[in-house]
Amino acid sequence: MKYIYENFKVQAATPTIGAYVQDLDLTQPHSPALYEELRRALSDHKVLFFRNQNMSDDRFLELGHSFGKLEVHEFFPCPENKPEIQIITTNGGRTGTDRWHTDVTFRPNPSAASILRAKDIPADGGGDTMWLCTNAAYNALSDPLKTMLNKLTAVHDMRLGMTGYLDPAVVEKNARENPPLEHPAVIAHPITGKPHLFVNSIWTSGFRDLPLEESKMLLDFLNDHIKRPEFQVRLRWDVDTIAIWDNIATQHYALGDYEYKRVMNRMIVDGVAPKAFLAA
């Protein structure tokens, strides 16, 4: 049965993932009950889209804090006295994020969610973002493969995703501070308890206890499997569009098919250590 929200309307973008939140003005203060409903909507749809939200930085921060503790990043500029908001400026092309991935899975506690708003988007198009549902990707696998994956542990390596995109000295420094670590190949979502495939093409280097050839073959298959259109949703950005996505339940892909400067603001919600899905 379709869930009816009391404080806004939700229009599903696809049957599997993504929804447009309507009749909600985020430029205004809101009650804890409304933000609780937004969190429910995010669990239901994995990524939420909001149009025409010309909000202040203070309201943007209020939105971010409603989803949890926000990370502070020293690598990006930020508005004055608001280190939780990152100002991200890009010019298209190969940025390293134009590959399917879940953010920072090389960390012990990968991010729980990300919130992105478009500040300067030329009208020529390009630069869409795509998301896919890792629960749908897992559910579409055969039962024997699910059984095997439920027992596997994946290795995540920062060096894998950064090599070729950053100065080698910077890569090695970051890799020393963030050595390879392991997560279950299939995790239980911390809120819904549903199983999610937890490997990706940027950070996952292989599987513990599998020979190199088998590990590569399985990882290549999974990274191809998740590309099925049935698992995906795509957003075209406009100025004052906001997207909120569940980082644990999704992978995303930032298209680099543009050659203009664009500016986005981002907030990242702290996460928790992933736990293995225990099939009944």
C-alpha positions as CSV (number, residue, x, y, z in Angstrom):
1,M,0.0,0.0,0.0
2,K,1.3,3.5,-0.9
3,Y,2.3,5.5,2.1
4,I,0.5,8.9,2.4
5,Y,2.6,11.7,3.9
6,E,0.9,14.3,6.0
7,N,3.2,17.3,5.4
8,F,4.0,17.1,1.7
9,K,3.3,15.1,-1.4
10,V,5.7,12.5,-2.9
11,Q,5.7,11.6,-6.6
12,A,7.7,8.5,-7.4
13,A,10.3,9.0,-10.2
14,T,10.5,5.3,-10.9
15,P,8.9,2.2,-9.3
16,T,12.3,1.3,-7.8
17,I,14.1,4.4,-6.7
18,G,13.8,8.2,-6.5
19,A,10.9,10.6,-5.7
20,Y,10.0,14.2,-6.2
21,V,8.9,16.0,-3.0
22,Q,6.1,18.5,-3.8
23,D,4.2,21.1,-1.9
24,L,7.1,21.7,0.5
25,D,8.9,25.0,0.9
26,L,12.3,24.3,2.5
27,T,13.0,28.0,2.7
28,Q,10.8,28.1,5.8
29,P,11.4,26.6,9.3
30,H,9.6,23.3,9.9
31,S,8.6,21.1,12.8
32,P,10.4,18.0,13.9
33,A,7.5,15.9,12.7
34,L,7.9,17.1,9.1
35,Y,11.6,16.3,9.2
36,E,10.8,12.9,10.6
37,E,8.5,12.3,7.6
38,L,11.3,13.4,5.2
39,R,13.6,10.8,6.8
40,R,10.8,8.2,6.3
41,A,10.5,9.3,2.6
42,L,14.2,8.9,2.2
43,S,14.1,5.3,3.6
44,D,11.2,4.6,1.2
45,H,12.7,6.0,-2.0
46,K,16.5,6.1,-1.4
47,V,16.8,9.5,-3.1
48,L,14.6,12.6,-2.9
49,F,14.4,15.5,-5.3
50,F,13.2,19.1,-4.5
51,R,12.8,21.8,-7.1
52,N,12.8,25.7,-6.7
53,Q,14.3,25.8,-3.2
54,N,16.1,29.2,-3.1
55,M,17.0,28.8,0.6
56,S,19.5,30.5,2.8
57,D,22.6,28.8,4.1
58,D,21.0,28.7,7.6
59,R,17.9,26.9,6.3
60,F,20.2,24.5,4.2
61,L,22.0,23.7,7.4
62,E,18.8,23.1,9.3
63,L,17.8,20.6,6.6
64,G,21.2,18.9,6.9
65,H,21.1,18.6,10.7
66,S,17.6,17.1,10.5
67,F,19.2,14.0,9.0
68,G,22.0,13.7,11.6
69,K,25.5,14.9,12.5
70,L,27.2,16.6,9.6
71,E,30.8,16.0,8.5
72,V,33.3,18.8,8.2
73,H,35.8,18.6,5.2
74,E,39.0,20.5,5.2
75,F,39.6,20.1,1.4
76,F,36.7,22.2,0.2
77,P,36.0,25.9,0.7
78,C,32.9,26.7,2.7
79,P,30.6,29.7,3.4
80,E,31.9,31.8,6.3
81,N,31.4,30.1,9.7
82,K,29.6,27.2,8.1
83,P,32.2,24.4,7.6
84,E,29.5,21.7,7.2
85,I,28.6,23.2,3.8
86,Q,31.1,22.4,1.1
87,I,31.4,24.6,-2.1
88,I,32.2,22.3,-5.0
89,T,33.1,23.8,-8.3
90,T,33.6,21.7,-11.4
91,N,34.1,22.1,-15.1
92,G,33.0,18.7,-16.4
93,G,35.2,16.0,-17.9
94,R,36.7,13.1,-16.0
95,T,36.5,13.9,-12.3
96,G,36.6,10.4,-10.9
97,T,33.0,10.5,-9.9
98,D,31.8,9.6,-13.4
99,R,31.8,6.0,-12.4
100,W,29.2,4.1,-10.4
101,H,30.1,4.2,-6.7
102,T,29.0,4.6,-3.1
103,D,30.9,7.3,-1.3
104,V,33.9,6.6,1.0
105,T,33.3,2.9,1.5
106,F,37.1,2.8,2.4
107,R,36.1,4.3,5.8
108,P,35.1,2.3,8.8
109,N,31.9,4.3,8.9
110,P,30.9,5.3,5.4
111,S,28.6,8.4,5.1
112,A,24.9,7.8,5.8
113,A,23.6,10.4,3.4
114,S,24.5,13.3,1.1
115,I,22.6,16.5,0.4
116,L,23.5,18.4,-2.8
117,R,22.0,21.7,-4.0
118,A,22.6,23.4,-7.4
119,K,23.8,27.0,-7.0
120,D,25.1,27.9,-10.6
121,I,23.9,25.6,-13.4
122,P,24.0,27.0,-17.0
123,A,20.9,26.2,-19.0
124,D,22.7,24.3,-21.8
125,G,22.2,20.9,-20.1
126,G,24.6,18.2,-19.2
127,G,26.0,17.2,-15.8
128,D,23.0,15.0,-14.8
129,T,23.4,12.7,-11.8
130,M,22.2,9.1,-11.8
131,W,21.5,6.8,-8.8
132,L,20.7,3.1,-8.5
133,C,19.2,1.0,-5.8
134,T,21.6,-1.6,-4.4
135,N,18.7,-3.5,-2.7
136,A,17.1,-4.0,-6.1
137,A,20.4,-5.0,-7.6
138,Y,20.9,-7.6,-4.8
139,N,17.3,-8.9,-5.1
140,A,17.7,-9.5,-8.9
141,L,20.6,-12.0,-8.3
142,S,20.0,-15.7,-8.3
143,D,19.5,-17.4,-4.9
144,P,22.8,-19.4,-5.1
145,L,24.8,-16.2,-5.8
146,K,23.0,-14.4,-3.0
147,T,24.0,-17.2,-0.6
148,M,27.6,-17.0,-1.7
149,L,27.7,-13.2,-1.4
150,N,26.1,-13.2,2.0
151,K,29.2,-15.1,3.2
152,L,31.8,-12.9,1.5
153,T,33.8,-10.0,2.8
154,A,34.9,-7.2,0.4
155,V,38.1,-5.2,0.5
156,H,37.9,-1.4,0.0
157,D,41.0,0.5,-0.9
158,M,41.2,4.3,-1.2
159,R,44.2,4.0,-3.5
160,L,42.1,2.2,-6.1
161,G,39.8,5.2,-6.6
162,M,42.2,8.0,-6.4
163,T,45.0,6.7,-8.6
164,G,45.1,8.6,-11.9
165,Y,43.0,11.5,-10.6
166,L,45.2,13.0,-8.0
167,D,48.9,13.6,-7.6
168,P,50.6,10.3,-6.7
169,A,52.2,11.8,-3.5
170,V,48.7,12.9,-2.4
171,V,47.3,9.4,-3.1
172,E,50.0,7.7,-1.1
173,K,49.6,10.2,1.9
174,N,45.9,9.6,2.0
175,A,46.3,5.8,1.6
176,R,48.7,5.7,4.6
177,E,46.1,7.5,6.7
178,N,43.3,5.2,5.3
179,P,44.6,1.7,4.8
180,P,42.5,-0.9,3.0
181,L,39.7,-2.3,5.2
182,E,36.9,-4.8,4.9
183,H,33.1,-4.7,4.9
184,P,30.5,-7.4,4.3
185,A,29.7,-7.8,0.6
186,V,26.0,-7.7,1.5
187,I,25.0,-5.4,4.4
188,A,21.8,-4.9,6.3
189,H,20.5,-1.3,6.0
190,P,20.8,0.3,9.5
191,I,17.2,1.6,9.3
192,T,15.2,-0.8,7.2
193,G,17.2,-4.0,7.7
194,K,17.0,-4.8,4.0
195,P,19.9,-6.4,2.2
196,H,22.1,-4.2,0.0
197,L,24.9,-5.1,-2.3
198,F,27.9,-3.3,-0.9
199,V,30.7,-3.3,-3.5
200,N,31.4,-0.7,-6.1
201,S,33.7,0.1,-9.0
202,I,35.7,2.9,-7.4
203,W,36.7,1.6,-4.0
204,T,36.2,-2.2,-3.9
205,S,39.4,-4.0,-4.9
206,G,38.3,-7.6,-4.4
207,F,37.1,-10.2,-1.9
208,R,38.9,-11.7,1.0
209,D,39.6,-15.5,0.7
210,L,39.0,-15.6,-3.0
211,P,41.8,-16.2,-5.5
212,L,42.7,-13.1,-7.5
213,E,41.1,-14.5,-10.7
214,E,37.8,-15.4,-9.1
215,S,37.7,-12.2,-7.1
216,K,38.2,-10.1,-10.3
217,M,35.6,-12.2,-12.2
218,L,33.0,-11.8,-9.5
219,L,33.6,-8.1,-9.0
220,D,33.5,-7.4,-12.8
221,F,30.2,-9.3,-13.0
222,L,28.6,-7.3,-10.1
223,N,29.8,-4.0,-11.4
224,D,28.2,-4.8,-14.7
225,H,25.0,-6.2,-13.2
226,I,24.2,-3.0,-11.2
227,K,24.1,-1.0,-14.5
228,R,20.7,-2.4,-15.4
229,P,18.3,0.5,-16.2
230,E,15.6,-1.0,-14.0
231,F,17.6,-0.2,-10.9
232,Q,18.2,3.5,-11.8
233,V,16.9,7.0,-11.8
234,R,18.3,10.2,-13.5
235,L,18.1,13.8,-12.4
236,R,18.6,16.9,-14.6
237,W,19.8,19.7,-12.4
238,D,18.4,23.2,-12.3
239,V,19.4,26.1,-10.1
240,D,17.9,25.6,-6.6
241,T,17.3,21.9,-7.1
242,I,18.2,19.8,-4.1
243,A,18.9,16.0,-4.0
244,I,19.2,14.0,-0.8
245,W,20.3,10.4,-1.1
246,D,20.9,7.5,1.2
247,N,24.5,6.6,0.6
248,I,24.2,3.1,2.1
249,A,21.2,2.2,-0.1
250,T,22.5,3.5,-3.4
251,Q,25.3,4.1,-5.9
252,H,25.6,7.2,-8.0
253,Y,27.2,8.4,-11.1
254,A,28.0,12.1,-11.9
255,L,28.0,12.7,-15.7
256,G,30.9,14.8,-16.9
257,D,29.3,15.8,-20.3
258,Y,29.7,19.5,-19.9
259,E,32.4,22.1,-20.3
260,Y,31.2,25.0,-18.2
261,K,31.9,26.0,-14.6
262,R,29.1,25.0,-12.2
263,V,28.8,25.4,-8.5
264,M,27.1,23.0,-6.1
265,N,26.8,23.0,-2.3
266,R,27.1,19.7,-0.4
267,M,26.5,18.4,3.1
268,I,27.4,14.9,4.3
269,V,25.7,13.0,7.1
270,D,27.9,10.9,9.4
271,G,27.4,7.1,9.1
272,V,27.9,4.0,11.1
273,A,29.8,0.8,10.6
274,P,28.0,-1.5,8.1
275,K,26.8,-4.8,9.4
276,A,26.4,-8.0,7.5
277,F,22.9,-9.1,6.3
278,L,22.0,-12.3,8.0
279,A,19.6,-14.2,5.7
280,A,16.7,-16.0,7.5
